Structure formats: structure tokens, C-alpha cells
Amino acid sequence: MTSAIRHVIPSAVSGYLRILDLERGRVSFVTPTPESTFRARDPNPRGGTRGARGVSTYGDRIVVANAERLFVFDTSWRLVAELSDRLMSDVHDVLAEEHGIWVAATGCDLLLFVRWDGRIEHEWWLREDRKLLRELGFRERSLPRIDPDVDWRDPRARGEGYERLHLNSLTRDENGLLASLGRVILTLEPPELASALVQVSRTGAVSVLYRRDATVAPNHNVAEDGDLLVYNDSNRDCLVAYDRSLGAERCAVPIPGDPAWARGLARVGPTRWLVGSQSPLAVYEVDLERAEVVAEYPLGGIKDETVYGICPLPDEFDDPRQPLGADPYEFWKRAESAVTPIPL
């Protein structure tokens, strides 16, 4: 799992990668993650370019993201690729699959498909989908087009309204992809906000499956369980199961914390899910059939640190060696010796 630290000073670590041993109920590995190259230029005091982001596995690969880079490790935790592109703006979630990695480039309202060699194969600009904007209730017929030649990883390139959909989570379903639009800014003055779960078909057509109005903070994550859409309502600090066949919530399970800031989602059983929380930093196991929290896994952590992404780690992966010595980035520097980074 990954984490991000709110309000942390520019010179301090802003995110960690942890491995949680569910059988023993404890963290077996923790290391700081590399900082964004653009962090010193970031005016956002809470999120922005800080922290570790999405994490996903496929086969013998695990992908860990920060705000503009994808770090790809093999089962022995050797870094085999480091991928970046000017369109990887404020990366949130990632989804690893056979031929490459789906990337939620949140800063551009952009869905990317990146091949394992780093080549971008698909660019789906959700903010340019007029049908989607109408379904969401935008009063504007279209949003300003984002110049693809600009380096959108740099926070200074982003003006007001650059991020109107907050695409922040991805998962696969039988018809394509499910995605979370965590905070949809329908109007700027006065601000009118909502959140939505959408389906992206194999042809790129986007349709709204669920919408919730009057949100303040972004909601996060999305998963599918039969007729249920499962997501984190970070405004109410609940794990929600929405029944599409009934058009209503089946349950909304409160996640502990003050604040909880429910975020991060991974399935660990037929009806059981892991959800992350901020204060205290922890992961909770939720049984949706019983509609209750059934287990708690404290993670330690520091003030204002919150869980970001959660991903089951296949048994084929080795236990990484815990970093030693005074350098907090020793693990990553050892790994980076095996690969030539793609330059910014």
C-alpha cells in the first residue's frame, strides 16, 4: 500500500510504500518513496505533487506511481522500468494489465494507456467528451482544450479549471473500465460540485453509472461486485455498496478515524474489502454482507499521513529487504542502479 502526508514541509518525506502481512497483522516492510521532480514548484499545501500514488500488479510486475512517474518492479524487487511523460499530470490511480498500464492523469482529466516500454498508446480526454459533460450536468457545452504539447507534470502549467472531473480511480469490468470522477466541478462561480462513477467502453464511449450531488471533498476508488458498485465516500467516511439493479445504496459502512478520509480499496474475500484511513493511519477490513468493520490493521505512520492506494501482493513476490543505514531512499537507489530512467 502507498501513503501521502498532508501539509508536510517541502524538505521532508511525503509518502511511503508499505507491505502489510495480513496473517500476522503487522507491517513487514516500509520505505519512503521518491519525491516528484516538481515538488518544489507546487503551491498546494495538502496534496498536489506529494506522496506515493496508485499501486497495481500484473503477472510478475508491480507498478508504484508518484505524481508523474511509474516505477515498475519485478518479483525480486528489481526496478525494471521508470516511465514518465508530459501528460502524466498529477497521477492518481494505476491499473496494470497484460499489455501495459492504465493511468489516471488527474490534472488533465485524462485516461492514458501506457505500454510497458513507456510508449503511450491511447489518450482519452474525458473533458472533451460532450456527451459525458451533458450527462454530468455541465452548463458549459465543452471545457477548454488542454494543449498536449505542454508539460502538464509541472504544477505551474495548470490554471484555474484545469481539473474539472478529478479522474482518480480505475478498475476493469467485463465491458471495459470503471472509473471514479471523484469531484466534478460543474460550475466555477458559484462552485457546484458532484461525484460520479462511470464506465469507459472498449471503444472509448463513457457513460454515467452513478452520480452523487453536493459533495465537498473528492470521493475515491471504485470496484464491482455483481450488481454492486463499491466505492469510498470520503465525504461521509464510508465504504458504500450501491446496488445498480435497485438504484439505491445497499449499505454504507462507517470507517473509523478522526478524520478517516476513507481511501484505498482492495478485495480480500468474497464479501470482504480493505479500506484505508488517515487518523490513526490504519487499514480496516469490511464485510459488506454484514455491513460492518471486522478487523483493524494499524500502520504506525506520522501526523497527517493517509493511506492512498492498496493492492494485493501475489505470493510470487519476494519479501523486499528492509532499507538500512541513514539514507531513507537506500532501497530505491539500490533498485535504480538496474535501470536507466526516462529523462524529464
N, C-alpha and C positions, 0 to 999 in steps of 0.2 A: 504494500500500500504506500501511497505518497501523501505528503502533507505540505501545507503552506502556513506561513506565520504572518499574521496581520501586524501592521504598524511597526515592523522591525526596522531598525536603523539601517541605512544603506551599506554599512560595512559589515553587518552581521549575516550569518547564515539565514536563509529564508525558506528552506524546505528540506525534507528528509525522505529517504526511502527506507521502509521497514519491511521485515518479514515476520509475520505472526504465526506461531506454531499453535494451531487450534487444539491439538490433542493435549498439549501441555499448558495451554492457556497463557502463553507468555511470548514476548518479542525475542526472537532468536538472532536478529541482525538489524543494525541501524547504521545509516551513513548519510551525511549531508549530500545534497545533490548539487550539481554545477549551477551557478547563477546565470541568469540571462546576460548576454553581452550588452544589452541596452538598459540594464537596471539603473545605472547612474543617471540616465536621462528620463526616468519615469517619475512623474509627479503624483501618481496615485499612492496614497498612504496605506491602503488596505490590501489590495490585490495587485492589479497591474501586471508587471513582469515578474513578480515574486513567486517563489516556491516551485515545488515539483508539481507536475500536472497528471495527465492521463497515464495509465499503465495497462498493457494488454499483452497476452501471449497467443502464439500460434505455433504448433509443432515444436521445433527446437529453438524458437526465438521468443524473447521478451523485449517489449518496447517500453521505454520510460521517457516521458516528454518533460521539457520545461517550456517556457513561454514561446520559444521559436526553434527548438531543436528536438530531434528524435534520436535517442540513444538506443541502439539495438545490441543486445547481448545474446550469446548462445547459452547452452545448458551448463557450461563450465564458468559462466560469468566473464567470458572474454568479450570485450567490446568489438563487434564485427562491422559496425557502421555507425556513422554520425551524420544525420541528414538534416538539411535546412534549406529554406527557400524564402525569397522576399514576401511570398504570400502567406507564410506561416505566421500569421498575426495573432498574438495572444492565444496560443494553442490551449485548448481545454482538454477535451476527451480524445482518445485514440482508440482504434479498433483494428487489431492485426488479423489478417486473413491470408489465404494461400499465396496470392499474387502481390500483396502489398498491404498498405496501411491506410485506413480512412482517418482523416484528421479534421477535427472541428476547429477551423481557424476563426475564432470567435470575433476577433477585431474587425474582420471583413465580412461577417455573415456569410462565410464561405465554407463549403464542404469540398475537401480535397481527397483525391485518391493518389497515393504516392507509392510507386513501385519500390521493391526492396533495394534497388540500385540508386534510389533517390530521384528518379525521373517522375515528374507529375504527369499522370495520365488523364485525370479528369478534374475539371474545375466547375463546380455547380454554385453559381452566385444566387443564393436564395433571395437576396434583397432585390434582384431583378425579375423575380417571378411574379408577374402581375396577378395571376390567378390566386397565388398564395396570399398576396397582400390583401386582395379583396376578401378572401375567406377569413383572414385575421381581423378585418375591420379597419384597415388603414384608410384614412381620409385622403391621403395622397395617392394618386394613380401609380406613382413609381417613386423610388428613392434615388438619390443621386448615385450615378455610377462611380465605382471605385476604379481609379487608374491602375491597371495591372502592372505598369512599369515602375510604380513607386515601391520603395522598400517599406512594407507595412509592418515589419517587425519593430521598427523604430517608433516608440510612442509619440514622438514629435510630429510624425506624419499624419496623425489622426486628429481630425477636427470634430466639432460637435455633430452628433448624429451619425458618426462612422459605424456605430454598433447598435443597430435598431432591433435585432432579433435575438441576440445573445445565444447563438447556437453553441450549446455546451455539453452535449452528451449524445452518444451513438451506440446502437446495438443492431444486430442482424435479426430480421424476421423472414418468414417464408416468401414474402412478396418484395423484399428489398431491405431497406434500413428503417429503423425507428430513430427519431431524433428529438431531443428536448430543446425547445426555444425557451430558455429559462426566464427571460424578461423581455417582453415585446413592448417597445416604446411606440405606441400608436400615434400619439401627438406629443410635440415638444412643449408647447405653451398653450394651456397648462398641461403638465405631463399626464398622459393616460396610459396605464400600464396593464399588461396581462401576461400570462404564460401559456404555452401550448405544447402538446405532443403531436408530432407529425410523422407521416410515413413518406419516405422517398422511394419511389418505384425504381425498377431496374432501368427504366428509360429516362429517369430524372424528374418525373412528374411528382409534385409534392401535394399532399392532401392533409387537412387538419383532422386529427382523430379526437382530440380533447382540448378544451380551452378553459382556462380559469381567469376570471377578471379580477381587477382590484388587487393585484399583487404589488409588493413594495420591493423586496429583495428577490433575486433570481431563485427559481426552483431548479432542481438538479436531477440528473440521471433519469434513465428510462429502461425498462425491461418488459418482457412479455411473458405471460404465463396463461396459455389458453386464451380465454376471453378477457383476462385481466391485463390492464396496463399498470405496471408498478413503477412508482417514481417517488422521489424525495420532495415533499413540500417543505422547503426550507423556511417559508414564511410562518407556517404553523408548527414546524419542527416535528413532522410526522412522516412515517412511511405510509404511502397511500396505495391501495389497490382499487383501481377504477374498473368496473365491470362494463365493458362495451356493449354486451347484449342487453343489459338493463338500463344503460345510460346513467348510471349512478355509482357513487362510491360504495364498495363493499365493506371497507374498513379503513381507518386512519389511525395508525399505531403511534402514540407519542414516543419520541426518542429522548432519553434523559440528557440533561445538560443545561447549563446556565451561562451562556447560551448553548443550545445544542448545535444549531446551524447544520442540520441533517444533510450529509453529503457523502458520496461514495456508496456504491451498491454492488453486491456480488451474491449470486445464488450459491448456497452451500447444502441444499437438500430440497426435497420435493416441495415443501412449503416454507422453507427457511431461507432467510436473507441476512447478509451482514450490511450494517449501515454505520457510517462514521459520525462522530460527534466532536465538538470543539472543547467544551469546558465541563468536566475534565476530558482531556484527549483520550478517546476510547472508541472501540468498535462494539456494537451491540448486535446480538443475534435475535432476529424477529421471526416468530412463527405466524404467518399470515392466516393460517387456518384457525389458530387460537386467538389471533389478533392481540398478541402480547409479546413483550421482550422476554426471552427465555435464558439469555446468557450475556455476560458483560466481560470484555477483554480490555483492561487498562493498558495504555500505551506509553505512560510516562509523559514525555513531552515538556514543553515550556509554555509560558503565558502567551495567549493569543494564537497558539498553534492549532490548526484544524485539519482533520482528515480531508484529503482531496479525492484520490482515486483508490479503488480496491479491485484486486484481480486474483482469482485462484491461481496458485503456482503449481504446475504439474509435477508429479513425483520424479520425472526425468531430470529435473534441475538439481544441480549440486547445492550444498549449503555453502554460500559465499563466505570467504574468510573475513572476519571482523577486522576493520582497519585498526592499525596500531600506530603508536607514535603521536607526535604533536600536530601533524598536518591533518585537518579534518577531511581533506579531499584525497587522502592516500589511496583509497580504493579506486577512485575514478582515474587518478593519474596512472596507477598501475594498469588499469584497463585500457586507457587511452594510448598506451605505448604500442598497442596492437593494431591501430588504425590511423589512417591519415584523415583528419577532419575535412569536411567540405567547407571552404572558406566562406565568410560572410561577404 
